[in-house]
Amino acid sequence: MRLHTTIAAILMAVALAGCQTEQQQRAGTGALVGGAGGALVGQAIGRDTKSTLIGAGAGALLGAAVGSATTPDRRARRGEEMCRYQDRYGRVYTAPCDERYYNGDY
């Protein structure tokens, strides 16, 4: 019975993983890799369970942050360049470049 429960849990996790955005997938992968690396470093430094758990937690947090922050922008992959604009009130914002950018009419 325990084997069936484990297999069902793994299948559900795989099915739900396909529903994540790219940023969530990269954060999850970063957390796994960071956690494993942090556990190894924690064990090497402290040589006890407490150090291993602290290293795994810190590595997972750092890995998730790096994975999330390094997700490429989808607009850049589609070939849309981003331009900075300033509205009449002085506020600066970023948006896809308009035709004037490509025609050189700035």
Secondary structure, DSSP 8 states (H G I E B T S, - for coil): -HHHHHHHHHHHHHHHHTTS-HHHHHHHHHHHHHHHHHHHHHHHHH-SHHHHHHHHHHHHHHHHHHHHHT---HHHHTT--EEEEE-TTS-EEEEE--HHHHHT--
